[in-house]
Each structure stands twice: as C-alpha cells, then as structure tokens.
Amino acid sequence: MVSVRIKAAKIHQLISCGVKSMEFILREAERLIQKHKTRNPFEIADCLNINVLYRPLGKLKGIYIYTRRSRYICINNDLDSPAKRLVCAHEIGHDRFHRHLAIMNPQAQELISYDMSSKPEREANIFAAEVLLPDDEVIRLINDTEMNFFRAARELYVPPELMDFKFQILKSRGYRLEAPLNATGDFLKK
C-alpha cells in the first residue's frame, strides 16, 4: 500500500512538471499582456522584476537564469533589435513555465538552452508568438492580396518560424491557415 502512494505522488509530480497545453500558455501570455498593458517583452520583463542583461554569448542567442531567488534573461549583445525582442519574449516563456526545472536541477538551465528541440523550447516559442504577434495584425497581413507568408513575417519583424507558431495558435482558435513550413523548437539555435 505504501508503494502505491509513492507511485501516485511521483505520477502527480511528473504531471505537474509536464507539458503545458497551448491553451494554458496562451492564457498566461494574455494575462500578462492585459495586466501590464503592453506586448513589449522588455517592459513585461521589467514589470515581472526579471533582470535583462546583454552579454557576448557567442553562438547562443539568449538564456534564462534563475539563481538565489533572482531571475535573469541574458541576451546576446550581437543580435539586432528584432532578434533581441524575440529572445526576450522567448526567455520570459521559460520564466513563466520552466523555472521549476532550474529549481529541481540547477544544471537544467543549460539543458534547456542547448536542447532546442525540447518541449520547453516549443512552449517558450508559442508564448513568444502570442506575445509578439497580435491575432488581428497577422490576419490583416495574411488577408492582404499583395502579402504572402514570408512577407508578412518580414513586415512583423519576426522569422518565418515564429509566424508558423502563430499560425498553429490561430489554427487552434478555428482559423483555416496553412504555413509553407513546419517550424520546430530549434529555429532560435540557427
């Protein structure tokens, strides 16, 4: 009987640390946007008391660090402004959904940043797409007869892969859209 309780507790722990549903991620993004009255990830990070630092990170674009009850987003200072904006939004996603990985295992923050195809990376990308790309702007651009998927992404200053994540969000809301690519969580690695 004791082993059953232990197994049930472990199952609950695994479920609570598991994959976040798209709906859960979108609700949190919308909650932050409404609460802080902005889609600017730097302003959101400031409101959340997350320190944003710019450092030379080599090939790494950004990393989320949680240590001693302080939260940091380190962004590669060699990136252009739109890329810094994207990385900041992405790393806020890690703050909102994956901080427990760093608490459970201090080395996890390195695991998250280098295993770009992981579920946490996908979740952070969905969060970033929702924060940075308002539905009405994306739909307006896609409905423009002069616009295609890639031009719309350029117009919104995001890589096509992030636009694909937004298309996935819009599909979950009932829109019939097809992206000409199928983005994976590792597009920020490039």
C-alpha positions as CSV (number, residue, x, y, z in Angstrom):
1,M,0.0,0.0,0.0
2,V,2.8,2.4,0.8
3,S,4.4,1.9,-2.7
4,V,1.1,2.8,-4.3
5,R,1.1,6.2,-2.5
6,I,4.7,6.8,-3.6
7,K,3.9,5.9,-7.2
8,A,0.8,8.2,-7.1
9,A,2.9,11.1,-5.7
10,K,5.6,10.6,-8.4
11,I,2.9,10.5,-11.1
12,H,1.4,13.7,-9.8
13,Q,4.9,15.3,-9.7
14,L,5.6,14.2,-13.3
15,I,2.2,15.6,-14.5
16,S,2.7,18.9,-12.7
17,C,6.1,19.3,-14.3
18,G,4.9,18.1,-17.7
19,V,4.0,19.7,-21.0
20,K,1.8,22.8,-20.8
21,S,-1.2,22.9,-23.0
22,M,-1.3,25.5,-25.7
23,E,-4.5,26.9,-24.1
24,F,-2.6,27.3,-20.7
25,I,0.3,29.1,-22.4
26,L,-2.0,31.4,-24.3
27,R,-4.0,32.3,-21.2
28,E,-0.8,33.2,-19.4
29,A,0.5,35.4,-22.3
30,E,-2.8,37.2,-22.5
31,R,-2.9,37.7,-18.7
32,L,0.5,39.3,-18.8
33,I,-0.4,41.5,-21.8
34,Q,-3.6,42.7,-20.1
35,K,-2.1,43.2,-16.7
36,H,0.9,45.2,-17.9
37,K,-0.9,46.8,-20.8
38,T,1.9,46.0,-23.3
39,R,3.2,43.4,-25.7
40,N,6.7,44.8,-25.3
41,P,8.7,41.9,-23.8
42,F,11.3,44.3,-22.2
43,E,8.5,46.1,-20.4
44,I,6.9,42.8,-19.3
45,A,10.3,41.6,-18.0
46,D,10.7,44.8,-16.1
47,C,7.2,44.5,-14.6
48,L,8.0,40.9,-13.6
49,N,11.3,42.0,-11.9
50,I,13.3,40.0,-14.3
51,N,16.8,41.5,-14.9
52,V,17.6,41.7,-18.6
53,L,21.3,41.7,-19.4
54,Y,23.3,42.0,-22.6
55,R,26.4,40.0,-22.9
56,P,28.6,38.4,-25.6
57,L,27.2,34.8,-25.7
58,G,29.0,33.5,-28.8
59,K,26.5,31.4,-30.9
60,L,24.0,31.4,-28.0
61,K,21.2,33.9,-28.6
62,G,19.9,34.0,-25.0
63,I,19.5,32.2,-21.8
64,Y,17.2,32.3,-18.8
65,I,18.9,32.0,-15.4
66,Y,17.2,31.5,-12.0
67,T,19.5,31.7,-9.1
68,R,19.2,32.7,-5.5
69,R,15.6,33.9,-6.0
70,S,16.8,36.3,-8.7
71,R,15.8,35.9,-12.4
72,Y,17.8,37.0,-15.3
73,I,17.5,37.0,-19.1
74,C,20.8,37.2,-20.8
75,I,20.6,38.3,-24.4
76,N,23.5,38.1,-26.9
77,N,24.5,41.7,-27.4
78,D,25.4,41.0,-31.1
79,L,21.8,40.4,-32.1
80,D,19.8,43.1,-33.9
81,S,16.8,44.7,-32.1
82,P,14.0,42.5,-33.5
83,A,16.0,39.3,-32.6
84,K,16.6,40.7,-29.0
85,R,12.9,41.4,-28.7
86,L,12.1,37.8,-29.8
87,V,14.7,36.3,-27.5
88,C,13.4,38.3,-24.5
89,A,9.8,37.1,-25.2
90,H,11.0,33.5,-25.5
91,E,13.0,33.7,-22.3
92,I,10.0,35.1,-20.4
93,G,8.2,32.0,-21.5
94,H,10.9,29.9,-19.8
95,D,10.5,32.1,-16.7
96,R,6.7,31.6,-16.6
97,F,6.7,27.8,-17.4
98,H,10.1,26.3,-16.8
99,R,11.5,27.9,-13.7
100,H,10.8,24.6,-11.8
101,L,13.4,22.9,-13.9
102,A,16.1,25.2,-12.6
103,I,14.9,24.8,-9.1
104,M,14.8,21.0,-9.3
105,N,18.2,20.9,-11.0
106,P,20.5,23.9,-11.2
107,Q,22.1,22.5,-14.3
108,A,18.7,22.3,-16.1
109,Q,19.0,25.9,-17.4
110,E,21.9,24.7,-19.6
111,L,19.9,21.7,-20.7
112,I,17.0,23.9,-21.7
113,S,19.2,26.3,-23.7
114,Y,21.0,23.6,-25.6
115,D,18.3,21.1,-26.2
116,M,16.4,23.3,-28.6
117,S,14.1,20.7,-29.8
118,S,12.7,20.0,-26.3
119,K,9.1,20.6,-25.3
120,P,10.1,23.6,-23.1
121,E,11.6,25.3,-26.2
122,R,8.3,24.7,-28.1
123,E,6.3,26.1,-25.2
124,A,8.6,29.2,-25.0
125,N,8.2,29.7,-28.7
126,I,4.4,29.5,-28.5
127,F,4.5,32.1,-25.7
128,A,6.7,34.4,-27.7
129,A,4.5,34.1,-30.8
130,E,1.4,35.1,-28.7
131,V,3.1,38.0,-27.0
132,L,4.7,39.5,-30.1
133,L,2.1,38.8,-32.8
134,P,-1.4,40.1,-32.2
135,D,-4.1,38.0,-34.0
136,D,-5.6,41.0,-35.8
137,E,-2.3,42.2,-37.2
138,V,-1.4,38.7,-38.5
139,I,-4.8,38.1,-40.0
140,R,-4.8,41.6,-41.6
141,L,-1.5,40.9,-43.3
142,I,-2.4,37.4,-44.4
143,N,-5.7,38.7,-45.9
144,D,-3.8,41.3,-47.9
145,T,-3.7,40.1,-51.6
146,E,-0.2,41.6,-52.0
147,M,1.2,39.7,-49.0
148,N,2.4,36.2,-48.6
149,F,3.5,34.3,-45.5
150,F,7.2,35.3,-45.7
151,R,6.5,38.9,-46.5
152,A,4.1,39.1,-43.6
153,A,6.8,37.7,-41.2
154,R,9.2,40.3,-42.5
155,E,6.6,43.0,-42.1
156,L,6.2,41.9,-38.4
157,Y,10.0,41.7,-37.9
158,V,9.9,38.0,-36.9
159,P,11.5,34.9,-38.5
160,P,9.1,32.8,-40.6
161,E,9.3,30.0,-38.0
162,L,7.8,32.3,-35.3
163,M,5.0,33.1,-37.8
164,D,4.4,29.4,-38.1
165,F,4.0,29.1,-34.4
166,K,1.4,31.9,-34.6
167,F,-0.4,30.0,-37.4
168,Q,-0.5,27.0,-35.1
169,I,-2.1,29.2,-32.4
170,L,-4.6,30.6,-34.9
171,K,-5.5,27.1,-36.1
172,S,-6.3,26.2,-32.5
173,R,-8.7,29.1,-32.5
174,G,-10.5,27.8,-35.6
175,Y,-8.8,29.7,-38.4
176,R,-8.0,27.7,-41.5
177,L,-4.4,28.5,-42.3
178,E,-1.6,26.6,-43.8
179,A,2.0,27.7,-43.4
180,P,4.6,26.8,-46.1
181,L,6.9,25.4,-43.4
182,N,6.7,23.3,-40.2
183,A,8.8,25.0,-37.6
184,T,10.4,23.1,-34.8
185,G,11.6,24.4,-31.4
186,D,15.2,24.7,-32.6
187,F,14.8,27.7,-35.0
188,L,16.4,30.1,-32.5
189,K,19.5,27.9,-32.5
190,K,20.4,28.9,-36.1
